[in-house]
């Protein structure tokens, strides 16, 4: 069974973190969401406190979706709302394409890179992150005591890493190193998102304007591929926007799980 937390009241909203992260990524927005939704956070296999990701010869997409469906079954969830960041956003969109959810929201969802060259950049970015996490882990508790150091350590993922406390940053680094085998398996099985999503399932895609991992040009590719979805910019946010813009992310998630996005958030075009 995957490690999970469940709290709040209202329509169930399942939140899926990104690759090499953990469920605590949602903590900055979880309390406000729980005032309006029953929030379900969980660790993907091979991440956080969940069991290892075990390959069995099937596509990684199928393995991850089976784990998601087992979680739905164990918790008695029938077509819940779902939202995710990065890989979690891709999982959310795939769940919508397969008709498993009532709505899907992706925050910088994976799968909209241009080709092999762009995907090589993503792989290289994670390789650098993983190397840095392993190298700094022995001194992370001391380094993370400084807000400036936290900002620099997390600068490729978010614009305001200093808003996370020391224990969160140290825990995230530890879990990133632990997720290395899962990262390798998922990267080896990656492919662009091309699944059609039925008109009956509302979809929202939000992108951080300062995303340094899945560069913002991918937001325009997502617009073209998902023309019926609502597309939103999170101005000034990085790839993991939950700490960068708490109010904006909460708004997107609540409206996205209210059968479509009806928001006053400025929806500006990609330059």
C-alpha positions in Angstrom: 0.0 0.0 0.0 1.3 3.4 -0.9 2.0 5.8 2.0 -0.8 8.4 2.1 -2.6 11.1 4.1 -6.3 11.9 4.0 -8.0 14.9 5.5 -10.5 17.7 5.0 -14.0 17.5 3.7 -15.9 17.9 0.5 -15.3 16.5 -3.0 -12.2 14.2 -3.0 -9.1 15.7 -4.6 -6.1 13.4 -5.1 -2.7 15.3 -5.4 0.2 13.6 -7.1 3.8 14.9 -6.6 6.5 15.0 -9.2 9.4 12.7 -9.9 12.0 12.4 -7.1 9.7 14.4 -4.8 7.2 13.3 -2.1 3.7 14.0 -0.8 5.0 16.8 1.5 5.4 18.9 -1.7 1.7 19.8 -1.3 1.9 20.9 2.3 2.1 24.6 1.5 -1.4 24.5 -0.1 -3.0 21.5 1.6 -4.5 23.3 4.6 -6.3 25.8 2.5 -7.5 23.1 0.1 -8.8 21.0 3.0 -11.3 23.7 3.9 -13.1 22.9 0.6 -12.0 19.4 -0.5 -11.2 16.1 1.0 -7.5 16.0 0.2 -5.6 12.8 -0.5 -1.8 13.1 -0.6 0.4 10.0 -1.4 3.9 9.0 -2.2 4.5 7.5 -5.6 6.1 4.0 -5.6 9.9 4.4 -5.1 9.4 7.8 -3.5 8.9 9.0 0.1 7.6 6.3 2.4 6.0 4.1 -0.3 7.4 0.7 -1.4 9.9 0.5 -4.3 8.8 0.9 -7.9 9.1 -2.6 -9.3 9.3 -3.0 -13.1 7.6 -6.1 -14.5 8.2 -5.6 -18.2 5.1 -3.5 -18.7 5.2 0.2 -19.7 5.9 2.4 -16.7 2.7 4.3 -17.4 0.6 1.2 -16.8 2.5 0.3 -13.6 2.0 3.8 -12.1 -1.7 3.8 -13.1 -2.2 0.4 -11.5 -0.8 1.8 -8.3 -3.2 4.8 -8.6 -6.2 2.6 -9.2 -5.2 0.4 -6.2 -5.1 3.5 -4.0 -8.6 4.6 -5.3 -9.9 1.1 -4.5 -8.4 1.0 -1.0 -9.8 4.5 -0.2 -13.2 3.9 -1.7 -12.7 6.7 -4.3 -14.8 6.6 -7.4 -13.7 9.0 -10.1 -12.2 11.6 -7.8 -10.8 14.9 -8.9 -7.0 14.7 -9.5 -4.2 17.2 -9.7 -0.5 16.8 -10.1 2.8 18.5 -10.6 5.4 17.5 -13.3 5.2 13.7 -13.5 2.2 13.9 -11.2 0.5 16.3 -13.7 1.2 13.7 -16.5 -0.3 11.0 -14.3 -3.4 13.2 -13.8 -3.8 13.8 -17.6 -3.4 10.1 -18.3 -6.1 9.3 -15.7 -8.4 11.8 -17.4 -7.7 10.3 -20.9 -8.7 6.9 -19.5 -11.9 8.2 -17.9 -10.8 7.5 -14.3 -11.4 10.9 -12.8 -14.0 13.7 -12.7 -11.5 16.4 -13.5 -7.7 16.8 -14.0 -5.3 19.7 -13.3 -1.7 19.6 -14.3 0.9 22.0 -12.9 3.7 22.0 -15.4 2.8 18.5 -16.5 5.5 16.3 -18.1 5.2 15.1 -21.6 5.2 18.2 -23.8 8.9 18.3 -24.8 9.8 18.8 -28.5 12.0 15.8 -29.1 15.1 13.9 -28.1 17.3 16.9 -27.7 14.8 18.6 -25.3 14.3 15.4 -23.4 18.1 15.1 -23.0 18.1 18.5 -21.3 15.5 17.3 -18.8 17.5 14.1 -18.1 20.7 16.2 -17.6 18.8 18.5 -15.3 17.8 15.6 -13.1 21.2 14.1 -13.2 22.7 17.4 -11.9 20.0 17.6 -9.2 20.6 14.0 -8.1 24.4 14.5 -8.0 24.0 17.7 -6.0 21.6 16.1 -3.6 24.0 13.2 -2.9 27.0 15.5 -2.5 25.3 17.9 -0.1 23.4 15.4 2.0 26.1 15.1 4.7 26.1 18.9 5.2 22.5 19.6 4.3 21.3 20.2 7.8 23.8 22.9 8.3 23.4 24.5 4.9 19.6 24.4 5.0 19.7 26.6 8.1 20.2 29.6 5.9 17.3 31.0 3.9 19.7 32.1 1.1 21.2 28.6 1.0 17.7 27.0 0.7 16.9 29.4 -2.1 20.1 28.5 -4.0 19.7 24.8 -3.3 16.2 24.7 -4.8 16.7 27.4 -7.4 16.2 25.1 -10.4 12.8 23.9 -9.1 11.3 27.0 -7.4 11.8 30.7 -7.1 11.2 30.9 -3.3 13.0 27.9 -1.8 13.7 30.0 1.3 10.0 29.6 2.2 10.5 26.0 3.1 11.9 25.3 6.5 15.2 23.4 7.1 13.6 20.1 8.0 11.5 20.1 4.8 14.5 20.8 2.7 16.7 18.1 4.3 13.8 15.6 4.1 13.3 16.4 0.4 17.0 15.9 -0.4 17.0 12.6 1.5 13.9 11.4 -0.4 15.4 12.6 -3.7 18.4 10.3 -3.2 16.1 7.5 -2.2 14.1 7.9 -5.4 17.1 7.5 -7.7 16.2 3.9 -8.9 12.6 5.0 -9.6 13.8 8.1 -11.4 16.0 5.9 -13.7 13.1 3.5 -14.4 10.6 6.3 -15.1 13.1 8.2 -17.4 13.9 5.1 -19.4 10.2 4.5 -20.0 9.3 8.2 -20.8 7.4 9.2 -24.0 5.5 12.4 -25.0 1.9 12.8 -23.9 -0.4 12.1 -26.8 -3.5 10.7 -25.3 -6.8 12.3 -26.3 -9.0 13.4 -23.4 -12.8 13.3 -23.7 -14.8 16.5 -23.7 -16.7 15.4 -20.6 -13.7 15.6 -18.3 -12.6 19.2 -17.5 -8.9 19.7 -17.7 -6.8 22.6 -16.5 -3.1 23.2 -17.2 -1.1 25.8 -15.3 2.5 26.6 -15.9 5.1 28.6 -13.9 6.4 31.4 -16.0 9.9 30.8 -14.5 9.9 27.1 -14.9 13.6 26.1 -15.5 13.0 22.4 -15.8 10.0 22.0 -18.2 10.6 25.3 -20.0 7.6 27.5 -20.6 7.5 26.9 -24.3 6.0 23.6 -23.4 2.9 25.4 -22.2 2.2 26.5 -25.8 2.6 22.9 -26.9 0.1 21.8 -24.2 -2.3 24.5 -25.5 -2.2 23.2 -29.0 -2.5 19.6 -27.9 -5.3 20.2 -25.4 -7.3 23.0 -27.0 -10.4 22.3 -24.8 -8.5 22.7 -21.6 -8.2 25.9 -19.6 -4.6 27.2 -19.6 -3.2 29.5 -17.0 0.1 31.1 -16.2 1.4 31.2 -12.6 3.4 34.4 -12.9 6.8 34.3 -11.2 6.6 30.6 -10.2 9.1 27.9 -10.9 8.6 24.2 -11.8 7.3 23.3 -8.3 4.9 26.3 -7.7 3.2 25.3 -4.5 5.5 27.4 -2.3 6.1 30.1 -4.9 2.4 31.1 -5.2 0.2 29.5 -2.5 -2.9 31.6 -3.3 -2.5 31.1 -7.1 -2.1 27.3 -6.8 -5.0 27.0 -4.4 -7.2 29.0 -6.7 -6.2 26.9 -9.8 -6.8 23.6 -7.9 -10.1 24.6 -6.4 -11.5 25.9 -9.7 -10.0 23.1 -11.7 -11.8 20.6 -9.5 -15.1 22.6 -9.8 -15.8 21.3 -13.3 -13.6 23.7 -15.1 -11.6 26.9 -14.5 -13.6 30.1 -14.1 -11.0 32.4 -12.8 -9.8 36.0 -12.8 -6.2 34.8 -13.1 -4.6 36.5 -16.1 -4.3 34.1 -19.0 -1.5 35.6 -21.1 0.1 34.2 -24.2 3.5 32.7 -24.6 6.1 35.1 -26.1 
